[in-house]
Amino acid sequence: MWKFFLLPTTLFICTRVANGQLDRVDNELPGRVDYELPEIDGTIKLSGGNNREEGRLLIYHNFQWGTICDDNFGTSDAVVACRQLGYRTSMPIVYTIGGGSDPIWLDDMGCDGTELRIADCKHLGWNIHNCNHGEDVGVRCTGEYGVNGNWGSWSVWTACSSSCDSGHQTRSRLCNNPAPSSNGAYCYGKSFEVLNCSIASCTVNGIWGSWSVWTICSSSCDSGHQTRSRLCNNPLPSSNGAYCNGKSFEVLNCSITTCTVNGNWGSWSDWTICSSSCDAGHQTRSRICNNPVPSSNGAYCNGKSFKVLNCSITRCTVNGNWGSWSDWTVCSSSCDSGHQTRSRLCNNPVPSSSGSYCNGKSFGVLNCSIARCAVDGSWGEWSKWSDCNATCNGGVQKRTRTCNNPYPSAGGSACSGMADQILICAESDCPVLGAWSEWGVWSLCSTSCGSGNRTRNRLCENPPPSNGGEYCNGKTLDSDTCNTHECPINGNWGSWLDWTVCSSSCDSGYQTRSRLCNSPMPLSNGAYCNGKSWEVLNCSTAMCTVNGNWGSWSDWTICSSSCDSGHQTRSRICNNPVPSSNGAYCYGKSFEVLNCSIARCIVDGSWEEWSKWSDCNATCDGGVQKRTRICNNPYPSAGGSACSGMADQILICAESHCPADNCLCFNGGKCVTSNDGKVVCDCIGQWTGEFCLESQCMTYDCGFGNCFVEPMNGTAQCVCGNKQPTYCPGKRIRFKR
């Protein structure tokens, strides 16, 4: 919005108002028409001061102007206020002015000096205060005037960032039309806009969350274990995304000592078939100490592992068989029929139970001399019967006699008759003690893992016990542990837990339920449960409101100029995250400007176009026409040379003489009669020339100011800012056209 101020000269001065911010010009230029501030919420103005740069600080809110309290109102707050008003100053003055009658809108201000508007600063809230109008704050803004920034055009919308979920398009604009300079206010409003351009949900594959801590070891011996789990929620799979790959549950063996296990008998086996139909036939049955097998120094089962049952009472028929021959005796005689003898017993075995006696001789005789004795032999007395050579199984008693009374010799005849007599005795059967056979081969291990057992047996049959003989002493069954390595146990799922409460009432709210692979848990390289340990159920479809947050600032740009108002800019985008579903846009600036040069550029002055010729100021006696030009295209600055040539041109017109009594003077001049009788103009002040239309401003040095002649008194003066010295050093004020 442009505001125009008309001065009595031909110079038009204008200023621009945008979003409650005003580019100020000198407010003491004579004759300036006042302006109106736009009534926008948050607009401020100064009122009741001695000049336009100071006064009571008023702020517009809720369609009404109101005051601000002086509580905690300091220099930082005043800097923001003066900047919003268009003043370029770092040292404003704060004072208590009081006397207001409007509503008290704000109290306890907390500006940090970087805000664009007072309304953006921290405060208690609108119409919240603990003060009266005696505490109304006043501000005096001093210094030069800055240039407030204005937005350039919006860029075209970008391509949609994504075809699913929160795809968005953006566009931006720069505060460069013009860029703010000399502490002028930055553009008010957004530099960045976001437009949602997709509504479909993206497929999200699940990723495992962190593992839980390991549980306490379940046992101090044997297969103690620890477990830990994790959830597929970082993120959760959604929109048909894949579930996490891998285990949700792990088991760790945490004890290496083996628990002591005392053995216990298993069940008896069935009785075996009777080993014989006669004598000591027997049946056996056995049991194994494997329910459980004793381990880790546990006690072996107490009691017998083997039982024997006699199953026959008849005696078996046994035929006798000869035992070995005894050695030959010494030769009985050196002549005649000297002989040697040997004998054997029918005891291998002794005939029993009506078995036949041994067939053949029990006694052998061998001639051992060839010389003949002429003595007929004659028997000596019978010896006493020997003791029975057995107490059972058919022992024998024996008695002998010798053909030695005398011996037959030298061809004498031998004794006739038997030299031995045998008498059967102790015909009852003997008890036979049982003796073990060799151990059999080991059986196959009862299990392929987990500490199985194997057995081997032997029979009490070498020989078996009979006739009341004792059974073999010792075990008939021997057992041994085997395949002691642990068996793999495949895991099986436990029951599902209840569904959790929905995680959110909007966006991708979900419910979950889980189950553990603990019925049983996998052990010793057993297979983990097949399937999911975790299930996710979508339970909300509404989109959540997402407030925008600024992304990182870009790098500062290169300084735009090495002199005058060179500046650097940086920007940031409201995309971390992008606001969506009616979420609030980021609060604060999206664009910052940094002054990066303080040297003024040397600018040589140049004339603007000549104005049109004025009307002739007389109709006779040499009237004049005038035209002017200003050295403002551009103004000379920073030591640049002023325009060369005249700022005014006068053209003589109406040269015909007027009647003698007709005199025309301008700019306060009066007609007087000179010493020579002519009627001439008596000019005032700096005005000169025949008609008082010329002034010293044609050659007047104003430095960086402009020469101005007061039309009423002819005073020539330099105009620079709000001062009027005879020379203007420093910066020249620029007037917008």
Steps between C-alpha positions, in 0.01 A plus 500: 500500500649834394439828697568833329602829666476826303749780567466857371789435264478265203645212704265207586602276789339164554532211736382139509300313762499117512359273769495763768853627425571849370802635308546840661617823339602816681197606698602859541493595134286813495152463371493117494152357494441243778437136417276225634634170636330185373282351772639144500512293819843557657565838327668758728536879502636780719262758643520816714868570459684824412577360155431200285799307634365475854184457700268256671531153339158383379415159351194403297308189610142380477409806285620747765818687589642438848809567714789289633621506863857598586551191722822325378487707177866552408734583216445165319126563500549858375735382220226268371238779522720755318592243233131424444440876464777517239773665707856378475638543846677285759469747790133597545391671821232347723304716745167504684260741336166406663177676422346245267128425490486207265493136614822368653572218256844369606720476811835342602647491149793265433652579159848369421556759226468267199121508462339681208201628693422583862207258483748215431683556832431312820232657719233406752225497239263754352319718756682325792681755722550631851555868420309824428536774243748677723746230385445536124837455327645760266774452241733743322639356177813675368732428213479439131221326315526153364344329202234242588502181300222394265425156360597401147282272289419143605699228325313227310384201705760222523426145385317289758760364746337158525225298335384371839455606861570871552623592154514876469577782260669819607554846369702787642564869460784730599488821696681685223255742338676687655719319752494658848802718571632736764302312769180530301229253588504156345199396293202388707338169413606161371791448262404140447172320432426128503220323310407137571498305173455133595270313734591135440696330778854384422596139550719486810710191568545415865838537672593347833509715808773459760546175690365488855747425779575134571274335760643346820645148449217246543717245685842478665574156349428288196318693229455839666421762240445871451270655241456835332251627245444786259201646320453575132411863565782721376293562293200272506422337167204676340315514170598143413865558588712194583529380859847509653734219390659297775428390856303703751623277783843368599606243759846494663634209708613647830609203716761233429486291816299181486232440761542193725239237402445184708414191297163326515399160365310469180230231460586128515529323166288192426630159626718320245418149370619219733864425423461117532225238536703309763746555780539871582297658224432863586327818383635852543373853490686831533452869550717803423594787727377757249193666641705716520856390435725616786729786394740754647590276796140410569440168684447178303166323549471296818412129448548224242492565130450127422277223629521118437209256531548116499267357245580118489535233772582181304860378486672462167653156409882523496716227340840450656820591319860416580724747665870523405745207552730520798878472448654149459618344825858376551574162337395234750788261434828489328432147375228299381195712455602816662226749415386853529138605555284805453132574572218735420165589655158514346444851620500722202214505572394247760197307370179608673125465476526152341766610258734230372842441653811564293575239234853358512778440749566704803846341548790436261806274551826518306773235509823659589755213521579206280701287739296210625468406872408152579271603778131474476336794633263492792273769628571698801226614738230738380555854607235681698226665299595848413277784605231582245657740260189713485216590722253505219449425135617142525831486675701174522684314773795287400714232644792321346720204543834427352628181346800517718464224735721416315525675174495269203841496347720320258211365320301439813133552458343819597234519759161426371210725574448878530758716655240775568150508617277808461186564697249767395422745780337840558261457216300813588547801266745780599395869525642690201603869560401729220770685305462797263533477128691775318329841472292546187547794262363842601146576388425806285480825697142562619506852358707692251554791740426628847692234696354166387615163628613169360507155657672165471424176682648168589345174608571288806546193281867420501379278666152588616439435873336164579428268788479787739818667376524875546412735220778709352602797711477839325288681240353323205442842334754775461395852395697798382407855401539595135429791266522742791485810282180701540211438263381788283156611614291670236310803622123525498286815530323588824157662497443848349475785752202737485506785243650822637310829514507688166823703491340807346159630406635635170746420223634148526366408842554134564438221747746221559504162660788262554582148599815332622678199359495334842271200485767366505791736429747385238815355657827346380470626144136397478297681235339830593122521474377548146289808442458848648542579865337836451188616320392853418142614439422844357242665723471858373478656155465873572805713425674670798552872503873565446635845585784615280855540625787684336772311318863611527611842380669506161851645476529879478512620138794698367482871588289669233724806486831622638352841577176671604241252615671175406323216669513128548192283530419157624172310507341198652198292409211393718553130427628336817222388490279666240171613661212274406137431589440862603816512712648844571764646268843561652522809722774746422708612205572287199743755367774706663702790364843598632668826411847419377643833380513837668696700244290730284527462123628808320212635290542801272194719480304529179221740401147387461301627203425874482157598624267673255544875455287697738256755364649847437470697821436826321332626194746790433840641591679171484313233691672167559423132463676249721574131496693291752668167538625310804828317539325179606539255216681390710595723790877535545613297803808361677724768355356481149510822297198730492324571173675757287293778351205709608206368695276781369458664159326833446366614164417869440149546369255787448785737407272782388508796738226551745352835575731699735277460797494121467754305716496119556720336768491145632594314816423792734684761296364858490503754220721801581637797300872498457730803508483520124126507510432146383245277671677185619436205733642515852556122575511345847720234652683283249278599210659706230462590135287751318176346618631328822481160333864398537663360816838395631385133502648476152848502656416423863703203633274270706729200510262201513194717550273700266485879482158641584387866482214604725256671263374747763826643633753389240719313749721240327573189706611140468250227574649176639294260708320692768782759542562824311867601527685690233683181398381135507772240570433123500222318326238665284135420556342334200148586403292244311310616201 
